Amino acid sequence: MPVIDLKTAAAKIRQIVEQRKERDKLSPFFFIVGAGVSRPEIPLAWEIKEQCKREANKYGRDNPPPSNAAIDSYSHWMNEGFPSAMGRQIYLRGLMESKPISKANLRLAHLLLNHTIARTVFTPNFDDMLTKALQLFGKHPIVCDHPLTVDRMRIQSDDTQIIHVHGSYWHYDCCNLKGEIEGRAGSVPMTLALYDQMRQLSPIVIGYSGWDGDIIMSAVQQRLKAGRLANPIFWFCFRRNSMEDLPDWLKVSQDVLFVLPDEAERRVNSALEPQPTQPSSTLRGGAEESGAPLDEAKEEELPAVQVFDALITGFGLSTPQLTQDPLGFFASQLRSQVGTKSTEKAESDTFYSFHTVIERVERAAKAEKATAPDELQAIRDAMGKADYRGAIRAAGQVQFDSLPEAKLKELLFVLVDAGERLDDASEEGIAGYSLAVEAGTRLVKLGSLEPPVQKGIARALWRRGHALGELNRSDEALSTYEDFFRRFADAKEPGIQWFVSRALVNKGALLSKLNKSDAALAAYDDALRHCAEDPEFREPIAKALHNKGYELWKVGREEEGVKAYDEVASRFRDAQDPLIREMVARALMGKGFLLWRLNRMEEALAVHDDLVQRFGDATEPAIGNLLKTARLRRAIAIAHVRGAEEGIAAYDDVLDRFSEDKDPFTREFVALELYNKGILLRDLNKEDEAIAVWDDVLRRFTNAPEPGAREWVVKALYEKGFALEKLAKSEDAVAAYDEVVSRFSSSLEEKIEVVVKKARDGLKRLSGDDPQAVSGPL
């Protein structure tokens, strides 16, 4: 499973294309793009599902879907909400027709203008944003949205081609339900068109999650089975864990390079909730770890627009003519459309006199060039080439006090966007936000108080505070938040209140990291009071309550922490938003953890049962990791509450699920599970079975790279020695103790040092050097 990062992928694509170009060969790539390129203008599948569910409920149609699988749930509610094909088409048209073109589609159109990387795009999307974007830039693509016309499309055509494999919103026979999608996958013309494309070219896959069974995945699978590809498939994953949902036949192929977000950019809220210390000496579990409050940072992601940005900068593409010379672009487009090359053709141009229109546009273009250079053009050019750092540097050279109001507004919005596109808490990003605040402040002094300006300033301050916090410049971050609240604490506009609520949560998270728990709790309470007036602010409410529960645990107020976590879990029980669902799962984990600390084990077990029942079918990677932890804790709790026999059965159930899982996080838990199972068998006086389990730990994890597995290896080795000692197998016990000492005596980890000391004591007693040396289980 070859895995690379974005920078490496862009460099490899460029190398392949340029080496082909040196041999006068065209690029060997085409694009496959999915819903990710139309975010956020087009609702995501879960949002569409919720809209359709509400529509169905209006007509009393509330029967549940056949399963919790995403495709089954989506198809069920789409069909229940809109039972006819025409109704579904009208609904989709309403969602898509009037939406502005997404930034990702604009970037993709930019890449397609000169065919440097590709000429053809296959997509399961119904919207026509890419077509509109190309037309905006002066390129008119050939579009196919039905299998009966796909034979007209030509591989390596000189034209730009877009193939909608499931149809488009313009026609009622677009494939939107599970059965329709599966039926289209059996469409010979469409499948062959994609297969034939891959016989000569390799896809660059962006914004597409890959449903095993649709027409794209079926064609890719057939092509990979047919033999090696001349050039690799580049498969860009939105999240690092996105590969988990892809089929094994794809992941094992050496012809597919998976491009993941940079792990170095992992954000603070990817940390797990604190792990519990064990309430029973006979059960061993994870050590208590530090948790982390959640702020605005999200799990590392690789959105489509970031991929296209990297390709644009990697190939050094210039900005489109439309943005470089809009009047000249318009004139050239007019000439190409009406065939009027000069005024000599005026005798045939009598209906609308287009030649005079063109002359007027060209005169305007000449007049514009004769004026003084535009102060912001360098910034615009940098933004058009995805050079966001260059745009911020260029803005730093502009004299703000000489700019008119319109240009100050443009600067404000451009600088905020440039900082957000960097998304790396960099000095350049902070500089961009600072310049944006400067531009906004000047606008306010000029009397410009309209909501977009206020919202732009709020966004810049909010982002600046967060970036400074990530760089551990805490005093500056807190000062930025205070500036934010001085300006906007009493703002009534919903768009600005959105930022106020999140700034309060971010401030609380920052104060928590500084161990200022009282101030952090006050910030979370302020956020909850602020959001109370608007129940639509679900995300900051959930985060504030979650973080409050964590902070209450830190200061020893576990009972109050349980209530805070419980409010998240109960208040948002039926939420479908993936982020809110994750908050609910995290809150249940936190609640179970605190109940565990309060030694209310039966209640803790009930909470973990609830978490597994609610989210057992979840496909979100973050929730999947929480479920693994929950199942571990559940097994430990079962052993504590119901005894060793049921505990062993619970461990076996979890081991059956995860023993072959390759994920490092899961492998550490498997080592712990096996170790705990051995402890329970020992406590049942089944030493031989316990030794066999500990041998399994040693066999699997002795040389494991996962650092967390090391603790369970040394403990399993020691417990094996003690069990052999009980069985009067002294020589074997000495060998086990001796291995503990020889392998781990140099360790500086306190937990391992304790085990080494007990092993030395065992050796002393068995050798007769110190018969009184203390030994026994850990």
C-alpha positions in Angstrom: 0.0 0.0 0.0 2.3 2.8 -1.2 1.5 6.1 0.7 2.9 9.5 0.0 2.1 13.1 1.0 0.8 15.9 -1.2 4.1 17.6 -1.9 5.6 14.3 -3.1 2.5 13.5 -5.2 2.6 16.8 -7.0 6.3 16.4 -7.7 5.8 12.9 -9.1 2.9 13.9 -11.3 5.0 16.8 -12.7 8.0 14.6 -13.3 5.9 12.0 -15.2 4.2 14.7 -17.3 7.4 16.5 -18.2 9.3 13.3 -19.0 6.5 12.4 -21.4 6.6 15.9 -22.9 10.4 15.6 -23.6 9.4 12.7 -25.8 6.6 14.7 -27.5 4.0 12.6 -25.7 0.8 13.9 -24.1 0.1 13.7 -20.4 -0.9 10.2 -19.4 -3.5 11.3 -16.8 -7.2 12.1 -16.6 -9.2 13.2 -13.6 -11.8 11.3 -11.6 -13.5 13.8 -9.2 -16.3 13.3 -6.7 -18.5 15.3 -4.4 -15.5 16.8 -2.6 -14.9 19.2 -5.5 -18.4 20.8 -5.0 -18.1 21.3 -1.3 -19.4 23.3 0.5 -21.8 24.8 -2.1 -23.6 21.5 -2.7 -24.8 19.8 0.5 -23.0 16.6 1.6 -24.8 13.2 1.5 -25.8 13.3 5.2 -27.3 16.7 4.8 -29.3 15.7 1.7 -30.4 12.6 3.6 -31.7 14.7 6.5 -33.6 17.0 4.1 -35.2 14.1 2.4 -36.0 12.5 5.8 -37.8 15.7 6.8 -39.7 15.8 3.5 -40.7 12.1 4.0 -41.9 12.8 7.6 -44.2 15.5 6.3 -46.2 12.8 4.5 -46.0 10.3 7.4 -43.3 8.2 5.8 -41.1 7.3 8.7 -40.2 3.6 8.3 -36.5 3.1 9.0 -33.9 2.1 6.3 -33.0 -1.5 5.8 -29.6 -1.0 7.4 -27.4 1.8 8.9 -25.0 1.6 5.9 -24.5 5.1 4.5 -25.7 4.2 1.0 -28.7 2.3 2.3 -29.8 5.1 4.6 -29.2 7.7 1.9 -31.1 5.8 -0.8 -34.0 5.0 1.6 -34.7 8.5 2.6 -34.2 9.9 -0.9 -36.8 7.5 -2.2 -39.1 8.1 0.8 -38.8 11.9 0.5 -39.2 11.9 -3.3 -40.8 8.7 -4.6 -40.6 9.6 -8.3 -37.6 10.0 -10.5 -38.9 13.3 -11.7 -39.4 14.5 -8.1 -35.8 13.5 -7.3 -34.5 15.3 -10.4 -36.4 18.5 -9.5 -35.1 18.3 -5.9 -31.5 17.9 -7.1 -31.9 20.7 -9.6 -33.1 23.0 -6.9 -30.0 22.2 -4.8 -27.5 22.7 -7.6 -28.7 25.0 -10.4 -28.2 28.4 -8.8 -25.3 27.7 -6.6 -22.0 29.6 -7.1 -19.1 27.7 -8.5 -17.1 26.1 -5.8 -13.4 27.1 -5.4 -12.3 23.6 -6.1 -14.1 23.5 -9.4 -12.6 26.8 -10.3 -9.1 25.4 -9.6 -9.9 22.3 -11.5 -11.0 24.3 -14.5 -7.8 26.3 -14.3 -5.8 23.1 -14.5 -7.8 21.9 -17.6 -7.4 25.2 -19.6 -4.1 24.3 -21.4 -4.4 20.5 -21.0 -1.0 20.3 -19.2 -2.1 17.5 -16.9 -5.4 16.2 -18.4 -8.1 16.8 -20.9 -10.8 14.5 -19.6 -12.8 14.3 -16.3 -15.0 11.4 -15.1 -17.3 12.3 -12.3 -20.3 10.8 -10.4 -21.4 14.3 -9.6 -24.8 15.6 -10.9 -23.9 19.3 -10.8 -22.5 21.3 -13.7 -20.1 23.5 -11.8 -17.1 22.3 -13.7 -18.7 23.1 -17.0 -19.7 26.6 -15.8 -16.1 27.2 -14.5 -14.6 26.2 -17.8 -17.0 28.4 -19.7 -16.2 31.3 -17.4 -12.5 30.9 -18.3 -13.4 30.7 -22.0 -13.2 27.0 -22.5 -16.2 25.1 -23.8 -16.1 21.4 -22.9 -17.9 18.5 -24.5 -20.2 17.0 -21.9 -21.7 13.5 -21.7 -24.3 12.5 -19.1 -25.7 9.3 -20.5 -24.3 5.9 -21.4 -25.9 6.0 -24.9 -23.8 9.0 -25.9 -20.5 8.1 -24.2 -19.2 6.3 -27.3 -18.9 9.8 -28.9 -16.1 10.7 -26.4 -12.6 10.1 -27.6 -9.5 9.2 -25.6 -6.8 11.8 -25.8 -9.2 14.1 -27.7 -8.0 17.7 -28.3 -11.2 18.8 -26.6 -11.9 19.1 -22.9 -14.4 16.4 -22.0 -16.6 15.9 -19.0 -18.4 12.5 -18.4 -21.1 12.4 -15.7 -21.1 8.6 -15.1 -24.4 8.8 -13.1 -26.1 11.5 -15.2 -26.7 15.1 -14.3 -29.5 17.0 -12.6 -30.8 18.2 -15.9 -32.6 14.8 -16.6 -34.8 12.6 -14.5 -32.9 9.4 -15.4 -29.8 10.4 -13.3 -28.8 7.5 -11.0 -29.2 8.5 -7.4 -30.5 5.4 -5.5 -28.5 2.4 -4.6 -30.2 0.2 -7.2 -29.8 2.8 -9.9 -26.1 3.2 -9.2 -25.6 -0.6 -9.2 -27.6 -0.7 -12.5 -25.4 1.9 -14.1 -22.3 -0.1 -13.0 -23.6 -2.8 -15.3 -23.9 -0.4 -18.2 -21.6 -1.7 -20.8 -21.0 1.5 -22.8 -20.1 3.6 -19.7 -18.0 0.9 -18.1 -16.1 0.3 -21.3 -15.5 4.0 -21.8 -13.9 4.3 -18.5 -12.0 1.0 -18.8 -10.7 2.1 -22.3 -9.6 5.4 -20.8 -7.5 3.5 -18.3 -6.0 1.3 -20.9 -4.0 4.3 -22.1 -4.2 6.8 -19.2 -4.2 6.7 -15.4 -6.6 8.6 -13.2 -5.9 11.2 -10.6 -8.6 10.7 -8.1 -9.7 13.6 -6.0 -12.8 14.3 -3.8 -14.1 10.8 -4.4 -14.6 8.3 -1.5 -15.0 5.2 -3.6 -18.1 3.2 -3.1 -17.3 -0.4 -3.9 -19.8 -1.4 -6.6 -20.4 1.8 -8.5 -19.4 2.3 -12.1 -16.1 4.0 -11.3 -14.9 1.4 -8.8 -16.0 -1.5 -11.0 -14.0 -0.1 -14.0 -10.9 0.5 -11.8 -11.1 -3.0 -10.4 -11.4 -4.5 -13.9 -8.4 -2.5 -15.1 -6.2 -3.4 -12.2 -7.1 -7.1 -12.8 -6.1 -6.8 -16.4 -2.4 -6.1 -15.7 0.1 -3.4 -14.6 -0.5 0.2 -15.5 2.0 2.2 -17.4 1.6 5.0 -14.9 0.4 4.9 -11.3 -3.1 6.0 -10.1 -2.8 8.9 -7.7 -5.6 8.5 -5.1 -6.0 11.6 -2.9 -7.7 10.8 0.4 -9.6 13.5 2.3 -8.5 12.2 5.7 -5.6 9.9 6.8 -8.1 7.2 7.8 -10.1 7.4 4.6 -8.2 4.4 3.2 -9.9 2.2 5.8 -13.2 2.3 3.9 -11.6 1.4 0.6 -11.7 -2.2 -0.7 -8.7 -4.4 -0.1 -8.3 -5.1 -3.9 -7.5 -1.4 -4.3 -5.3 -1.0 -1.3 -3.0 -3.9 -2.2 -2.4 -2.7 -5.7 1.2 -1.5 -6.4 -0.2 0.6 -9.2 -2.1 2.9 -6.8 -0.4 5.7 -4.8 -2.4 6.9 -1.9 -1.9 10.5 -1.0 -2.7 11.4 2.6 -2.7 14.6 4.6 0.7 15.4 6.2 0.8 13.6 9.6 3.0 16.4 10.9 -0.1 18.7 10.7 -2.1 16.5 13.1 -4.2 18.8 15.2 -4.8 18.8 19.0 -8.3 17.3 19.0 -7.0 14.0 17.4 -5.9 13.1 20.9 -8.0 10.5 22.7 -9.9 11.0 25.9 -8.0 10.1 29.1 -7.7 6.4 29.7 -8.8 5.1 33.1 -6.6 3.7 35.8 -7.9 0.4 36.9 -10.1 0.1 40.0 -9.0 -3.5 40.6 -5.5 -4.9 41.2 -6.5 -8.0 39.2 -7.2 -6.1 36.1 -4.6 -4.2 34.1 -5.5 -1.5 31.7 -4.2 1.6 30.0 -2.5 4.2 32.1 -4.1 7.5 32.7 -3.2 9.8 29.8 -3.7 13.5 29.4 -6.7 14.3 27.3 -7.2 17.5 25.4 -10.0 20.0 25.0 -11.4 20.5 21.6 -11.1 23.9 19.8 -11.6 24.9 16.2 -8.8 22.6 14.9 -10.0 19.6 13.0 -8.4 16.3 12.2 -5.8 16.7 9.4 -7.6 16.9 6.1 -6.7 17.1 2.4 -9.5 19.0 0.7 -9.8 19.0 -3.1 -8.9 22.7 -3.4 -5.6 22.1 -1.6 -4.7 19.3 -4.0 -5.5 21.5 -7.0 -3.5 24.4 -5.5 -0.5 22.1 -5.2 -0.8 21.1 -8.8 -1.2 24.6 -10.0 1.9 25.8 -8.1 3.8 22.7 -8.9 3.4 23.2 -12.6 3.8 26.9 -12.4 0.6 27.7 -14.2 -0.1 31.4 -14.9 -3.3 33.0 -13.9 -6.2 32.7 -16.4 -6.5 35.5 -19.0 -9.9 36.5 -17.6 -8.2 37.7 -14.4 -5.0 39.1 -16.0 -6.7 41.1 -18.7 -10.5 41.0 -18.4 -11.3 43.5 -21.1 -8.9 41.9 -23.6 -10.3 38.5 -22.7 -13.8 39.7 -23.3 -12.8 41.2 -26.6 -11.1 38.0 -27.8 -14.1 35.9 -26.7 -16.4 38.2 -28.7 -14.3 37.9 -31.8 -14.1 34.1 -31.6 -17.9 33.9 -31.1 -19.1 36.2 -33.9 -16.2 35.8 -36.4 -15.6 39.6 -36.6 -11.9 39.9 -37.2 -11.8 43.6 -38.2 -13.9 46.5 -39.3 -13.5 45.3 -42.9 -16.2 42.8 -42.0 -18.6 45.5 -41.1 -20.6 44.9 -44.2 -21.8 41.5 -43.0 -22.2 42.6 -39.3 -25.3 44.7 -39.7 -27.8 43.1 -37.3 -26.0 43.9 -34.0 -22.8 45.7 -35.1 -20.6 43.5 -33.0 -17.5 45.0 -34.5 -18.3 48.3 -32.8 -18.9 46.5 -29.5 -15.5 44.9 -29.8 -13.9 48.2 -30.7 -15.4 49.9 -27.6 -14.1 47.0 -25.3 -10.7 47.3 -26.8 -10.6 51.0 -26.4 -11.5 50.5 -22.8 -8.7 48.0 -22.4 -6.2 50.4 -23.9 -7.4 53.2 -21.6 -7.1 50.9 -18.5 -3.5 50.0 -19.4 -2.7 53.7 -19.7 -3.7 54.4 -16.2 -1.5 53.9 -13.1 -0.9 50.3 -12.1 -3.5 48.8 -9.8 -2.0 48.5 -6.2 -3.7 45.1 -5.7 -2.9 43.4 -9.0 0.2 41.6 -7.7 -2.0 40.3 -4.9 -4.7 39.1 -7.4 -2.1 37.5 -9.6 -0.6 35.6 -6.6 -4.1 34.4 -5.5 -4.9 33.3 -9.1 -1.7 31.1 -9.0 -2.5 29.7 -5.5 0.6 31.5 -4.2 -1.0 32.5 -0.9 2.2 33.4 0.8 3.1 35.6 -2.1 -0.3 37.3 -1.9 0.3 38.1 1.8 3.8 39.4 1.1 2.5 41.6 -1.7 -0.2 43.0 0.6 2.5 43.9 3.1 3.9 46.3 0.5 0.6 48.2 0.1 0.0 51.6 1.7 -3.4 51.1 3.3 -4.0 54.7 4.1 -4.1 55.6 0.4 -6.6 52.9 -0.6 -10.2 53.7 -1.4 -12.9 51.8 0.5 -13.6 49.3 -2.3 -10.0 48.1 -2.4 -9.7 48.0 1.4 -12.7 45.6 1.4 -11.1 43.5 -1.3 -7.9 43.3 0.7 -9.8 42.3 3.9 -11.5 39.4 2.2 -8.5 38.2 0.2 -6.2 38.2 3.2 -8.5 36.2 5.3 -8.9 33.7 2.6 -5.1 33.5 1.9 -4.4 32.9 5.6 -7.0 30.1 5.8 -5.7 28.4 2.6 -2.3 28.1 4.2 -3.9 26.2 7.1 -0.6 25.7 8.9 -0.5 28.2 11.8 2.5 29.8 10.0 4.0 33.3 10.5 2.8 34.2 7.0 -0.8 33.3 8.0 -0.7 35.3 11.2 0.7 38.2 9.2 -2.1 37.9 6.7 -4.7 37.9 9.5 -3.0 40.9 11.1 -3.1 42.8 7.8 -6.7 41.9 7.3 -7.6 43.3 10.8 -5.7 46.5 9.8 -7.6 46.8 6.6 -10.9 46.2 8.4 -10.1 48.6 11.2 -9.4 51.3 8.6 -12.7 50.6 6.9 -14.5 51.0 10.2 -12.9 54.4 10.7 -14.1 55.4 7.2 -17.6 54.5 8.4 -17.9 51.1 6.6 -20.0 49.1 9.2 -21.9 46.7 7.0 -22.1 43.1 8.1 -19.6 41.6 5.6 -16.9 43.9 6.8 -17.6 43.2 10.4 -17.7 39.5 9.7 -14.4 39.7 7.9 -12.7 41.4 10.8 -14.2 38.9 13.2 -13.0 36.0 11.1 -9.5 37.4 10.9 -9.2 37.9 14.7 -10.7 34.5 15.4 -8.2 32.8 13.0 -5.3 34.9 14.3 -6.0 33.9 17.9 -6.2 30.2 17.0 -3.0 30.3 15.0 -1.1 32.0 17.8 -2.4 29.4 20.2 -1.2 26.6 18.0 2.3 28.2 17.9 2.2 28.3 21.8 2.3 32.1 21.7 -0.4 32.1 24.4 -0.1 35.7 25.6 -0.6 37.0 22.1 -3.4 34.6 21.5 -5.3 35.6 24.6 -4.7 39.3 23.8 -6.2 38.7 20.3 -9.2 37.1 21.8 -9.7 40.0 24.2 -9.5 42.4 21.2 -12.1 40.2 19.5 -14.5 40.3 22.5 -14.1 44.1 22.9 -15.2 44.5 19.3 -17.9 41.8 19.0 -19.1 40.5 22.4 -22.4 42.4 22.0 -22.8 41.8 18.2 -26.3 40.7 17.2 -25.7 39.6 13.7 -25.9 35.7 13.4 -22.8 35.5 11.2 -20.7 37.3 13.9 -22.3 35.5 16.8 -21.1 32.3 15.1 -17.5 33.5 15.5 -18.1 34.8 19.1 -19.3 31.4 20.2 -16.3 29.7 18.7 -13.8 32.2 20.0 -15.1 31.6 23.5 -14.6 27.8 23.1 -11.1 28.4 21.6 -10.2 30.7 24.5 -11.3 28.1 27.0 -9.2 25.4 25.3 -6.2 27.7 25.3 -6.7 28.5 29.0 -7.0 24.8 29.7 -3.7 24.1 28.1 -2.2 26.8 30.4 -3.8 25.0 33.4 -6.0 27.9 34.2 -9.0 25.7 34.8 -11.2 28.3 36.6 -10.8 30.8 33.7 -11.3 28.0 31.1 -14.6 26.9 32.9 -15.7 30.5 32.9 -15.1 30.8 29.1 -17.1 27.6 28.5 -20.0 28.9 30.6 -19.9 32.2 28.6 -20.0 30.2 25.4 -23.0 28.2 26.6 -24.8 31.4 27.7 -24.0 33.0 24.4 -25.3 30.0 22.4 -28.4 29.5 24.5 -30.3 32.1 22.5 -29.7 30.2 19.3 -30.2 26.4 19.3 -28.7 26.2 15.9 -25.3 26.7 17.4 -25.0 23.0 18.0 -21.3 22.7 17.3 -20.0 25.2 19.9 -22.5 24.0 22.4 -21.3 20.5 22.1 -17.7 21.5 22.2 -18.2 23.7 25.2 -20.1 21.0 27.2 -17.5 18.4 26.2 -14.6 20.6 27.2 -16.3 21.6 30.4 -16.7 17.9 31.4 -13.0 17.4 30.8 -12.0 20.5 32.8 -14.2 19.5 35.7 -12.4 16.2 35.7 -9.0 18.0 35.8 -10.0 19.9 39.0 -11.5 16.8 40.7 -15.2 17.7 40.2 -16.1 14.3 38.6 -19.8 14.4 39.5 -20.3 17.7 37.7 -18.2 16.4 34.8 -20.5 13.4 34.4 -23.4 15.8 34.1 -21.7 18.0 31.4 -20.8 14.9 29.3 -24.3 13.5 29.8 -25.9 16.7 28.5 -23.9 16.4 25.2 -24.9 12.8 24.8 -28.6 13.4 25.6 -29.0 16.8 23.9 -27.6 15.7 20.6 -28.5 12.0 20.7 -30.1 12.0 17.2 -27.7 14.4 15.5 -26.5 13.4 12.0 -23.8 16.0 11.5 -20.5 13.9 11.5 -18.8 16.4 13.8 -21.7 16.5 16.3 -21.9 12.7 16.2 -18.2 12.6 17.1 -18.8 15.0 20.0 -21.6 12.7 21.3 -19.2 9.6 21.1 -16.5 11.5 22.8 -18.9 12.7 25.5 -20.0 9.1 26.2 -16.4 8.1 26.5 -15.7 10.9 28.9 -18.8 10.1 31.0 -17.8 6.4 31.2 -14.3 7.4 32.2 -15.5 9.6 35.0 -18.0 7.0 36.3 -15.0 4.5 36.2 -13.0 6.9 38.4 -15.9 7.2 40.8 -15.9 3.4 41.0 -19.5 3.3 39.6 -18.5 0.4 37.4 -22.0 -0.9 36.5 -23.0 2.6 35.3 -19.7 2.9 33.4 -20.4 -0.5 31.7 -23.9 0.7 30.8 -22.4 3.8 29.2 -19.9 1.8 27.1 -22.8 -0.5 26.1 -24.7 2.6 25.0 -21.8 3.9 23.0 -21.3 0.6 21.2 -25.0 0.2 20.5 -25.4 3.8 19.1 -22.2 3.8 17.0 -21.5 0.2 16.3 -22.1 0.7 12.5 -20.4 4.1 12.3 -18.1 4.7 9.3 -16.4 7.8 10.6 -12.8 7.0 11.4 -12.6 9.1 14.5 -15.7 7.4 16.0 -14.2 4.0 14.9 -11.1 4.7 17.1 -13.4 5.7 20.0 -15.3 2.4 19.6 -12.1 0.4 19.8 -11.3 2.1 23.1 -14.9 1.6 24.3 -14.9 -2.1 23.6 -11.6 -2.5 25.5 -13.0 -0.6 28.5 -16.2 -2.5 28.2 -14.3 -5.8 28.5 -12.4 -4.6 31.5 -15.6 -3.4 33.1 -17.4 -6.7 32.4 -14.6 -8.6 34.2 -14.8 -6.3 37.2 -18.6 -6.3 37.5 -19.5 -9.8 36.3 -16.4 -11.8 37.0 -13.5 -13.4 35.2 -15.4 -15.9 33.1 -17.5 -13.2 31.4 -14.5 -11.0 31.2 -12.6 -13.6 29.3 -15.5 -14.0 26.9 -15.6 -10.2 26.4 -11.9 -10.1 25.7 -12.2 -12.9 23.2 -15.0 -11.0 21.4 -12.8 -7.9 21.0 -9.8 -10.0 20.0 -11.9 -11.7 17.3 -12.7 -8.3 15.9 -9.3 -6.7 16.0 -6.5 -9.3 16.4 -5.4 -8.9 12.8 -5.9 -5.2 12.5 -2.8 -3.5 11.2 -3.5 -0.1 12.7 -0.8 0.7 15.3 -3.4 2.2 17.7 -5.4 -1.0 17.6 -2.3 -3.3 17.9 -1.4 -1.6 21.2 -4.9 -2.4 22.5 -4.7 -6.0 21.2 -1.5 -6.4 23.3 -3.2 -5.0 26.3 -6.3 -7.2 25.8 -4.2 -10.4 25.5 -2.2 -9.4 28.6 -5.5 -8.8 30.6 -6.9 -12.1 29.4 -3.9 -13.9 30.8 -4.3 -12.1 34.2 -7.9 -13.4 34.4 -6.9 -16.9 33.5 -4.2 -16.8 36.2 -6.8 -15.6 38.7 -8.9 -18.6 37.8 -5.8 -20.8 38.6 -5.5 -21.7 34.9 -1.8 -20.9 34.7 -1.1 -23.1 31.7 -3.7 -21.3 29.7 -2.5 -17.9 31.0 1.1 -18.7 29.9 -0.1 -19.6 26.4 -1.8 -16.2 26.2 1.3 -14.4 27.4 3.4 -16.3 24.9 1.0 -15.0 22.2 1.8 -11.5 23.4 5.5 -12.2 23.2 5.2 -13.8 19.8 3.2 -10.9 18.3 4.7 -7.9 19.9 8.3 -8.6 21.1 9.8 -6.7 18.2 6.7 -4.6 17.5 7.4 -0.9 16.5 4.5 0.4 18.5 5.9 2.0 21.7 2.7 1.3 23.7 3.1 -2.5 23.2 6.5 -2.5 25.0 4.9 -2.2 28.4 2.6 -5.2 27.9 5.5 -7.3 26.5 7.7 -6.9 29.6 4.7 -7.4 31.9 3.6 -10.5 30.1 7.1 -11.9 30.3 7.3 -11.3 34.0 3.8 -12.7 34.6 4.8 -15.8 32.6 7.9 -16.2 34.9 5.8 -15.9 38.1 3.2 -18.4 36.7 6.0 -20.9 35.9 7.4 -20.4 39.4 3.9 -21.3 40.9 4.0 -24.4 38.7 7.4 -25.3 40.2 9.1 -25.0 36.8 12.0 -23.1 38.3 14.4 -23.3 35.4 11.8 -21.9 33.0 10.8 -19.2 35.5 14.5 -18.2 35.9 14.8 -17.9 32.1 11.7 -15.6 31.9 12.9 -13.4 34.8 16.4 -13.3 33.3 15.0 -12.2 29.9 13.2 -9.3 31.6 16.4 -8.1 33.3 18.6 -8.6 30.3 16.3 -6.9 27.8 14.7 -4.1 29.9 17.2 -3.2 32.6 18.4 -0.1 30.7 14.9 1.3 30.4 14.2 4.6 32.1 10.4 4.1 32.0 9.1 4.0 35.6 6.5 1.3 34.8 9.2 -0.9 33.3 11.7 -0.2 36.0 9.2 -1.6 38.5 8.8 -4.9 36.6 12.6 -5.2 36.2 13.0 -4.8 40.0 10.4 -7.6 40.7 12.1 -9.9 38.2 15.5 -9.4 39.9 13.8 -10.2 43.2 12.4 -13.4 41.7 15.9 -14.4 40.5 17.4 -13.8 43.9 14.8 -15.9 45.6 15.0 -18.8 43.1 18.8 -18.8 43.2 18.7 -18.9 47.0 20.6 -15.6 47.4 17.7 -13.9 49.1 14.9 -16.3 50.0 12.9 -13.4 51.5 12.9 -11.4 48.3 9.4 -10.2 47.5 7.8 -11.6 44.4 4.3 -12.0 43.1 2.0 -10.7 40.5 2.3 -7.1 39.3 
